Amino acid sequence: MKNGTDIGVLGLAVMGKNLAMNIESRGYHVSIYNRAKEKTDILLSETVGRNFVGTFTLEDFVASLAKPRKIILMIQAGKPVDIVIEQLLPLLDQGDILIDGGNSYYQDTVRRNKYLEDKGIRYIGTGVSGGEEGALKGPAIMPGGQEDAYRLVEEILVAISAKVDGEPCCTYIGPDGAGHYVKMVHNGIEYADMQLICEAYHILKTATGMSADELADVFKKWDGGELDSYLIEITWIVLQKKDDLTGKPVVDIILDRAGQKGTGKWTSTSALDFGVPAATVAEAVFARCMSAIKTERVAASKILTDEGSTPDKVRDTMIQLGCATAENWKEALVEMVRRALYASKICAYAQGFALMAEASKENNWNLDLGAISMIFRGGCIIRAKFLQKIKDAYDNDKYIANLMLDPYFHASLNAYKQAWREVAAVASLSGIPVPAFTSALSYYDSYRSAVLPANLLQAQRDYFGAHTFERNDREGIFHIDWFGDAK
């Protein structure tokens, strides 16, 4: 350790602690600081003899670092980040680097980047995905900010990142808020992917009466095919787990009320701001909102009754639709749902990557979407074999308008669309809610439609608000005197 440690980690909650341990395990000397002294003491007591320097004041923390100082902030997003920045500023020198490794809102990162750059401090907004295990063993890392600042910390970030086929899941994303934006969209895709898996589980459980163990076998089989992914893997592992208190499957004793931390909402809001259709991500957010009103749902279930979701009713519906026989309907439904899940997943990722493409254009970020898909392959929550196909799509056409247009994805959608429609029909006729499945299907059908009913919508807008419209037979902007014509 010459003239100070290699890097500092400020904030030693689980993510910060694990990230610090990851960095140290790669051979670096790490200064650590936490506002609550106890967390620093705990980490030092657990790592005696290792290359940590514990500090107990911000002054000592900053003084312990080699110049230019490199500090990773692992603290709660929002106002706490601004507070800590202001506390650090008097202690820093020009050229020092702050790295925000939390889930900060990307526009906050844009603001902080400009604010600190004006003061001579470099700022890297860095998406870090992979949860507690990823932080310790190797996350996907999405750094954005001044590229020269990234180059000074690149060695460390690459060293601690996940590796797939020897390639690091870390690359420079782009200026100012680009890294946190990509992490935000990653989380939006994650919301959609998780909701789609939950709907597949719900259809099969409700429609067939399969036990948790039987469902685990289904998802485990899927994990060996084109749906191979971290989220599918943890699904079958979760389904197998038994509760120590009751002996029941853990999933069956967990209350169906989901939480969220805001990144899915931010992604949906950004899609609206940029005018990019990302309805499946938004539906996944709304599904969590719906789950939160548990008391209302329980009360409504006693009033808004429907007998369509019993296995016998589902079987009869499938036979009537001609997609199964009385002998094979369960096996047929499992395969239909698998296909519908894969097709819906394609649409969810297509929405996320289309959103990143538009944000890149609007912010002059010049995002390399193919490279981004590669860093998602390891460490992060949405890691999946499927992501190689996305990289292939961008290798074939760097500026492809939508992933659904790529030959591989187009062929997959074409091959699975009938099963996809049948699942949507069976679920609807059986009263099983599948908002993400049906949203993805509508996205596909809308995107492939040369004509949509927006002509009538424009007529309505012009009628009540004189908003004008374009014609399909000549150039220009037009308005009709609707009331005069009526007279």
C-alpha positions as CSV (number, residue, x, y, z in Angstrom):
1,M,0.0,0.0,0.0
2,K,2.0,3.0,-1.3
3,N,0.8,6.5,-0.3
4,G,-2.6,5.2,0.7
5,T,-5.2,2.5,-0.2
6,D,-6.4,1.8,-3.7
7,I,-10.1,2.6,-3.1
8,G,-12.6,3.4,-0.4
9,V,-16.1,2.1,0.2
10,L,-18.4,4.4,2.1
11,G,-21.5,2.6,3.5
12,L,-21.3,-0.9,4.9
13,A,-24.8,-2.2,4.7
14,V,-25.0,-5.7,3.1
15,M,-24.3,-4.5,-0.5
16,G,-21.5,-2.1,0.6
17,K,-19.9,-4.7,2.9
18,N,-20.0,-7.4,0.2
19,L,-18.7,-5.1,-2.5
20,A,-15.8,-4.1,-0.2
21,M,-15.0,-7.8,0.5
22,N,-15.1,-8.5,-3.2
23,I,-12.6,-5.7,-4.0
24,E,-10.2,-6.7,-1.3
25,S,-10.4,-10.4,-2.4
26,R,-9.0,-9.3,-5.8
27,G,-5.8,-8.0,-4.2
28,Y,-6.6,-4.4,-3.5
29,H,-6.2,-2.4,-0.3
30,V,-9.6,-1.0,0.7
31,S,-10.5,1.8,3.1
32,I,-13.9,1.5,4.7
33,Y,-16.2,3.9,6.5
34,N,-19.7,3.7,7.9
35,R,-21.6,6.4,9.8
36,A,-22.5,3.8,12.4
37,K,-19.1,2.7,13.8
38,E,-20.5,-0.8,14.7
39,K,-20.6,-1.9,11.0
40,T,-17.0,-0.9,10.5
41,D,-16.0,-2.9,13.6
42,I,-17.9,-5.9,12.5
43,L,-16.3,-6.0,9.1
44,L,-12.8,-5.6,10.6
45,S,-13.4,-8.3,13.1
46,E,-14.6,-10.7,10.4
47,T,-11.6,-10.0,8.2
48,V,-8.6,-9.9,10.5
49,G,-5.3,-9.9,8.6
50,R,-6.8,-8.8,5.3
51,N,-6.2,-5.6,3.4
52,F,-8.8,-3.4,5.0
53,V,-8.1,0.0,6.6
54,G,-10.9,0.9,9.0
55,T,-11.7,4.6,9.5
56,F,-14.1,6.3,11.9
57,T,-14.3,9.8,10.6
58,L,-14.7,11.1,7.1
59,E,-11.5,13.1,7.4
60,D,-9.5,9.9,8.3
61,F,-11.3,8.0,5.5
62,V,-10.4,10.5,2.8
63,A,-6.9,10.9,4.1
64,S,-6.3,7.2,4.0
65,L,-6.8,7.0,0.2
66,A,-4.1,7.3,-2.5
67,K,-4.5,10.2,-5.0
68,P,-6.5,10.6,-7.1
69,R,-8.9,9.4,-4.5
70,K,-11.5,6.8,-5.6
71,I,-14.6,6.5,-3.4
72,I,-17.5,4.2,-3.9
73,L,-20.7,5.4,-2.2
74,M,-22.9,2.5,-1.2
75,I,-25.7,4.4,0.5
76,Q,-29.4,4.9,0.2
77,A,-30.4,6.7,-3.0
78,G,-31.9,10.2,-2.9
79,K,-31.1,13.0,-0.5
80,P,-28.6,10.9,1.5
81,V,-26.3,10.9,-1.5
82,D,-26.4,14.7,-1.8
83,I,-25.8,15.1,1.9
84,V,-22.7,12.8,1.8
85,I,-21.4,14.6,-1.3
86,E,-21.5,17.9,0.5
87,Q,-19.8,16.4,3.5
88,L,-17.0,15.0,1.3
89,L,-16.4,18.1,-0.9
90,P,-14.3,20.1,1.5
91,L,-12.0,17.1,2.0
92,L,-11.5,16.3,-1.7
93,D,-9.0,17.6,-4.3
94,Q,-9.6,18.3,-7.9
95,G,-9.4,15.1,-10.0
96,D,-10.7,12.9,-7.2
97,I,-13.5,10.4,-8.2
98,L,-16.8,9.6,-6.5
99,I,-18.6,6.5,-7.7
100,D,-22.3,6.2,-6.8
101,G,-23.0,2.4,-6.7
102,G,-26.6,2.7,-5.5
103,N,-29.9,2.7,-7.4
104,S,-29.9,6.5,-7.9
105,Y,-32.4,8.1,-10.3
106,Y,-30.6,8.8,-13.5
107,Q,-31.6,12.5,-13.6
108,D,-30.2,13.0,-10.1
109,T,-26.9,11.5,-11.5
110,V,-26.9,13.9,-14.5
111,R,-27.4,16.8,-12.0
112,R,-24.7,15.6,-9.7
113,N,-22.2,14.9,-12.5
114,K,-22.5,18.5,-13.8
115,Y,-22.4,19.9,-10.3
116,L,-19.2,18.1,-9.3
117,E,-17.6,18.5,-12.7
118,D,-17.8,22.3,-12.2
119,K,-15.9,21.8,-8.9
120,G,-13.2,19.7,-10.5
121,I,-14.5,16.4,-9.0
122,R,-15.2,13.5,-11.3
123,Y,-18.4,11.5,-10.8
124,I,-19.4,8.0,-12.0
125,G,-23.0,6.9,-11.6
126,T,-22.6,3.1,-11.6
127,G,-25.4,0.5,-11.9
128,V,-24.5,-2.6,-9.8
129,S,-26.8,-5.6,-10.3
130,G,-26.7,-9.0,-8.7
131,G,-28.0,-8.5,-5.2
132,E,-26.0,-9.6,-2.1
133,E,-24.4,-12.6,-3.8
134,G,-23.4,-10.6,-6.9
135,A,-21.8,-7.8,-4.8
136,L,-19.6,-10.4,-3.1
137,K,-18.8,-12.8,-6.0
138,G,-19.2,-10.7,-9.1
139,P,-22.0,-8.3,-10.2
140,A,-22.9,-6.8,-13.5
141,I,-21.5,-3.3,-13.5
142,M,-22.8,-0.4,-15.5
143,P,-20.6,2.7,-15.1
144,G,-21.5,6.1,-16.6
145,G,-19.8,9.5,-16.3
146,Q,-16.6,11.0,-17.6
147,E,-14.8,8.4,-19.6
148,D,-11.4,9.5,-18.4
149,A,-12.6,8.9,-14.8
150,Y,-13.9,5.5,-15.7
151,R,-10.5,4.5,-17.2
152,L,-8.9,5.3,-13.8
153,V,-11.1,2.8,-12.0
154,E,-11.7,0.4,-14.9
155,E,-9.1,-2.1,-13.6
156,I,-10.9,-2.5,-10.3
157,L,-14.4,-2.6,-11.6
158,V,-13.5,-5.1,-14.3
159,A,-11.7,-7.3,-11.7
160,I,-14.7,-7.4,-9.3
161,S,-17.3,-8.0,-12.1
162,A,-18.9,-11.3,-13.0
163,K,-17.2,-13.1,-15.9
164,V,-18.9,-15.1,-18.7
165,D,-16.7,-17.1,-21.0
166,G,-13.8,-15.1,-19.6
167,E,-15.4,-11.8,-20.6
168,P,-16.2,-9.2,-17.8
169,C,-19.7,-8.1,-17.2
170,C,-18.6,-4.5,-17.0
171,T,-18.2,-1.9,-19.7
172,Y,-18.3,1.9,-20.0
173,I,-21.9,2.8,-20.7
174,G,-21.8,6.5,-21.5
175,P,-21.7,10.1,-20.2
176,D,-23.4,11.5,-17.0
177,G,-26.5,9.4,-16.1
178,A,-26.1,6.7,-18.7
179,G,-25.0,4.0,-16.3
180,H,-27.8,4.5,-13.9
181,Y,-30.3,4.8,-16.7
182,V,-29.3,1.4,-18.1
183,K,-29.5,-0.1,-14.6
184,M,-33.0,1.4,-14.2
185,V,-34.1,-0.2,-17.5
186,H,-32.5,-3.5,-16.4
187,N,-34.7,-3.3,-13.3
188,G,-37.7,-2.5,-15.4
189,I,-37.1,-5.6,-17.6
190,E,-36.5,-7.5,-14.4
191,Y,-40.0,-6.5,-13.2
192,A,-41.6,-7.7,-16.4
193,D,-39.6,-11.0,-16.5
194,M,-40.6,-11.8,-12.9
195,Q,-44.2,-11.0,-13.5
196,L,-44.4,-13.1,-16.6
197,I,-42.9,-16.1,-14.7
198,C,-45.4,-15.5,-11.9
199,E,-48.2,-15.6,-14.3
200,A,-47.0,-18.8,-15.9
201,Y,-46.8,-20.3,-12.4
202,H,-50.3,-19.0,-11.6
203,I,-51.9,-20.3,-14.8
204,L,-50.5,-23.8,-14.2
205,K,-51.2,-23.9,-10.5
206,T,-54.8,-22.6,-10.9
207,A,-55.7,-24.5,-14.1
208,T,-54.2,-27.9,-13.3
209,G,-54.0,-28.0,-9.5
210,M,-50.3,-29.0,-9.7
211,S,-48.4,-29.0,-6.4
212,A,-45.4,-26.8,-5.7
213,D,-43.1,-29.9,-6.2
214,E,-44.8,-30.6,-9.6
215,L,-44.4,-27.0,-10.6
216,A,-40.8,-27.1,-9.6
217,D,-40.2,-30.0,-11.9
218,V,-41.8,-28.0,-14.8
219,F,-39.6,-25.0,-14.2
220,K,-36.5,-27.1,-13.7
221,K,-37.1,-28.7,-17.1
222,W,-37.7,-25.3,-18.7
223,D,-34.4,-24.1,-17.1
224,G,-32.6,-26.6,-19.3
225,G,-33.9,-25.1,-22.5
226,E,-34.3,-21.7,-24.2
227,L,-35.7,-20.2,-21.0
228,D,-32.5,-21.0,-19.2
229,S,-32.0,-18.1,-16.8
230,Y,-31.2,-17.0,-13.3
231,L,-34.9,-16.2,-12.6
232,I,-36.2,-19.5,-13.9
233,E,-33.5,-21.3,-11.8
234,I,-34.4,-19.5,-8.6
235,T,-38.1,-20.2,-9.3
236,W,-37.8,-24.0,-9.2
237,I,-35.5,-23.7,-6.2
238,V,-38.0,-21.6,-4.4
239,L,-40.9,-23.9,-5.3
240,Q,-39.0,-26.9,-3.8
241,K,-38.3,-25.2,-0.5
242,K,-40.3,-26.4,2.6
243,D,-41.3,-24.3,5.6
244,D,-39.5,-25.4,8.8
245,L,-42.6,-24.5,10.9
246,T,-45.3,-26.3,8.9
247,G,-43.6,-28.6,6.5
248,K,-45.6,-26.9,3.7
249,P,-44.0,-25.4,0.6
250,V,-42.6,-22.0,1.5
251,V,-44.3,-20.4,-1.5
252,D,-47.7,-21.5,-0.2
253,I,-47.3,-19.8,3.1
254,I,-46.0,-16.4,1.8
255,L,-48.6,-13.7,1.6
256,D,-49.4,-12.6,-1.9
257,R,-48.6,-8.9,-1.4
258,A,-45.4,-7.7,-3.3
259,G,-43.1,-4.9,-2.5
260,Q,-41.2,-2.6,-4.9
261,K,-38.4,0.0,-4.6
262,G,-39.3,2.3,-7.5
263,T,-37.1,1.4,-10.4
264,G,-39.9,-0.3,-12.3
265,K,-42.0,2.8,-11.8
266,W,-39.1,5.0,-13.0
267,T,-38.7,2.9,-16.1
268,S,-42.4,3.2,-16.9
269,T,-42.4,7.0,-16.3
270,S,-39.3,7.3,-18.6
271,A,-41.1,5.3,-21.3
272,L,-44.0,7.8,-21.1
273,D,-41.6,10.7,-21.2
274,F,-39.9,9.5,-24.3
275,G,-43.0,8.2,-25.9
276,V,-41.8,4.6,-26.1
277,P,-44.4,1.9,-25.7
278,A,-43.3,-0.3,-22.8
279,A,-46.6,-1.5,-21.5
280,T,-45.4,-4.9,-20.2
281,V,-43.0,-3.2,-17.9
282,A,-45.8,-0.9,-16.7
283,E,-48.2,-3.8,-16.3
284,A,-45.7,-5.6,-14.1
285,V,-45.5,-2.5,-11.8
286,F,-49.3,-2.3,-11.7
287,A,-49.5,-6.0,-10.9
288,R,-47.5,-5.3,-7.8
289,C,-49.8,-2.4,-7.0
290,M,-52.8,-4.7,-7.4
291,S,-51.2,-7.3,-5.1
292,A,-50.8,-4.6,-2.4
293,I,-54.5,-4.1,-2.0
294,K,-54.9,-7.5,-0.5
295,T,-57.8,-6.6,1.8
296,E,-59.8,-5.2,-1.1
297,R,-59.1,-8.3,-3.2
298,V,-60.3,-10.7,-0.5
299,A,-63.5,-8.7,-0.1
300,A,-64.1,-8.5,-3.8
301,S,-63.5,-12.3,-4.3
302,K,-66.7,-12.9,-2.3
303,I,-68.8,-10.6,-4.5
304,L,-67.2,-10.7,-8.0
305,T,-67.4,-14.5,-8.2
306,D,-66.4,-16.6,-11.2
307,E,-66.4,-20.4,-11.5
308,G,-64.3,-20.6,-14.6
309,S,-60.9,-21.4,-13.2
310,T,-61.4,-24.9,-11.9
311,P,-59.3,-27.6,-13.6
312,D,-62.4,-29.2,-15.2
313,K,-63.6,-25.9,-16.6
314,V,-60.1,-25.2,-18.0
315,R,-59.9,-28.6,-19.6
316,D,-63.3,-28.1,-21.2
317,T,-62.3,-24.7,-22.5
318,M,-59.1,-26.1,-24.0
319,I,-61.1,-28.8,-25.7
320,Q,-63.6,-26.3,-27.1
321,L,-60.8,-24.2,-28.4
322,G,-59.3,-27.2,-30.1
323,C,-55.9,-26.8,-28.5
324,A,-56.0,-30.1,-26.5
325,T,-57.8,-33.4,-25.9
326,A,-59.2,-34.8,-22.7
327,E,-56.2,-37.1,-22.5
328,N,-53.4,-34.6,-23.0
329,W,-54.8,-31.2,-21.9
330,K,-52.4,-30.8,-18.9
331,E,-49.3,-31.6,-20.9
332,A,-50.6,-29.4,-23.7
333,L,-51.1,-26.5,-21.3
334,V,-47.6,-26.8,-19.9
335,E,-46.1,-26.5,-23.4
336,M,-48.4,-23.7,-24.4
337,V,-47.5,-21.7,-21.3
338,R,-43.8,-22.3,-21.9
339,R,-44.1,-21.0,-25.5
340,A,-46.2,-18.0,-24.3
341,L,-43.6,-17.2,-21.6
342,Y,-40.8,-17.2,-24.1
343,A,-42.7,-15.0,-26.6
344,S,-43.7,-12.6,-23.9
345,K,-40.2,-12.4,-22.6
346,I,-39.0,-11.4,-26.1
347,C,-41.5,-8.5,-26.1
348,A,-40.5,-7.4,-22.6
349,Y,-36.8,-7.2,-23.6
350,A,-37.7,-5.6,-26.9
351,Q,-39.5,-2.8,-25.0
352,G,-36.5,-2.3,-22.6
353,F,-33.9,-2.1,-25.4
354,A,-36.1,0.2,-27.5
355,L,-36.4,2.5,-24.5
356,M,-32.6,2.5,-24.0
357,A,-32.2,3.3,-27.7
358,E,-34.5,6.3,-27.5
359,A,-32.9,7.6,-24.3
360,S,-29.5,7.2,-26.0
361,K,-30.6,9.3,-28.9
362,E,-32.3,12.0,-26.7
363,N,-29.3,12.3,-24.4
364,N,-26.5,11.8,-27.0
365,W,-25.2,8.9,-25.0
366,N,-24.3,6.6,-28.0
367,L,-25.2,3.5,-26.0
368,D,-23.8,0.2,-27.4
369,L,-26.8,-2.0,-26.9
370,G,-25.0,-5.1,-28.0
371,A,-22.3,-4.6,-25.4
372,I,-24.9,-3.8,-22.8
373,S,-26.7,-7.1,-23.5
374,M,-23.4,-8.9,-22.9
375,I,-22.8,-7.4,-19.5
376,F,-26.3,-8.6,-18.6
377,R,-25.3,-12.2,-19.2
378,G,-23.6,-12.6,-15.8
379,G,-23.9,-11.3,-12.3
380,C,-27.2,-9.5,-12.7
381,I,-30.8,-10.6,-12.0
382,I,-31.9,-10.9,-15.6
383,R,-28.9,-13.0,-16.7
384,A,-29.9,-15.6,-19.2
385,K,-28.7,-17.6,-22.2
386,F,-31.3,-15.7,-24.2
387,L,-29.1,-12.5,-24.0
388,Q,-26.6,-14.0,-26.4
389,K,-29.4,-13.9,-29.0
390,I,-29.8,-10.1,-28.3
391,K,-26.1,-9.6,-28.9
392,D,-26.3,-11.5,-32.1
393,A,-29.2,-9.3,-33.2
394,Y,-27.2,-6.1,-32.7
395,D,-24.2,-7.7,-34.4
396,N,-26.4,-8.3,-37.4
397,D,-27.9,-4.8,-37.4
398,K,-26.5,-2.3,-34.9
399,Y,-29.4,0.1,-35.5
400,I,-32.3,-2.4,-35.6
401,A,-35.5,-0.6,-34.7
402,N,-36.9,-3.4,-32.6
403,L,-35.6,-6.8,-31.5
404,M,-38.8,-8.4,-32.7
405,L,-37.5,-7.7,-36.3
406,D,-34.4,-9.8,-35.9
407,P,-34.7,-13.0,-37.8
408,Y,-34.2,-15.2,-34.8
409,F,-36.8,-13.4,-32.6
410,H,-39.2,-13.0,-35.5
411,A,-39.0,-16.8,-36.2
412,S,-39.5,-17.5,-32.5
413,L,-42.6,-15.2,-32.3
414,N,-44.0,-16.7,-35.4
415,A,-43.6,-20.3,-34.2
416,Y,-45.1,-19.6,-30.7
417,K,-47.8,-17.0,-31.5
418,Q,-50.6,-19.6,-31.7
419,A,-49.8,-21.1,-28.3
420,W,-49.4,-17.5,-27.0
421,R,-52.9,-16.6,-28.2
422,E,-54.4,-19.8,-26.9
423,V,-52.9,-19.2,-23.4
424,A,-54.3,-15.7,-23.4
425,A,-57.7,-17.1,-24.4
426,V,-57.7,-19.9,-21.9
427,A,-56.7,-17.6,-19.1
428,S,-59.3,-15.0,-20.0
429,L,-62.1,-17.5,-20.4
430,S,-61.1,-19.1,-17.1
431,G,-60.8,-15.8,-15.2
432,I,-57.1,-16.2,-14.5
433,P,-55.4,-12.7,-14.6
434,V,-52.4,-12.5,-16.9
435,P,-51.9,-8.8,-17.4
436,A,-48.2,-9.1,-18.5
437,F,-48.9,-12.0,-21.0
438,T,-51.8,-10.1,-22.6
439,S,-49.9,-6.8,-22.6
440,A,-47.0,-8.4,-24.4
441,L,-49.3,-10.1,-26.9
442,S,-51.0,-6.7,-27.6
443,Y,-47.6,-5.1,-28.0
444,Y,-46.7,-7.7,-30.6
445,D,-50.0,-7.3,-32.5
446,S,-49.9,-3.5,-32.3
447,Y,-46.3,-3.3,-33.6
448,R,-47.0,-5.5,-36.5
449,S,-50.2,-3.6,-37.5
450,A,-49.9,-1.3,-40.4
451,V,-53.2,0.4,-39.4
452,L,-54.3,1.2,-35.9
453,P,-57.5,3.0,-34.8
454,A,-55.7,6.2,-34.0
455,N,-57.4,7.8,-37.0
456,L,-60.7,7.8,-35.0
457,L,-58.8,9.0,-31.9
458,Q,-57.5,12.0,-33.9
459,A,-60.9,12.8,-35.2
460,Q,-62.3,12.8,-31.6
461,R,-59.5,15.1,-30.5
462,D,-60.1,17.5,-33.3
463,Y,-63.8,17.4,-32.6
464,F,-63.6,18.4,-28.9
465,G,-60.3,20.3,-28.8
466,A,-59.4,21.4,-32.4
467,H,-56.2,19.5,-32.0
468,T,-55.9,19.0,-35.8
469,F,-54.9,15.9,-37.8
470,E,-52.9,14.7,-40.7
471,R,-54.4,13.1,-43.8
472,N,-53.4,9.8,-45.4
473,D,-54.0,11.1,-48.9
474,R,-52.1,14.5,-48.9
475,E,-49.5,16.5,-46.9
476,G,-50.4,19.1,-44.3
477,I,-52.1,19.7,-41.0
478,F,-55.9,19.9,-41.1
479,H,-58.9,20.8,-39.0
480,I,-62.7,20.4,-39.6
481,D,-65.4,22.7,-38.4
482,W,-67.3,19.8,-36.9
483,F,-70.1,21.9,-35.4
484,G,-70.6,23.9,-38.6
485,D,-70.9,20.7,-40.6
486,A,-73.4,19.3,-38.1
487,K,-75.6,22.3,-38.6
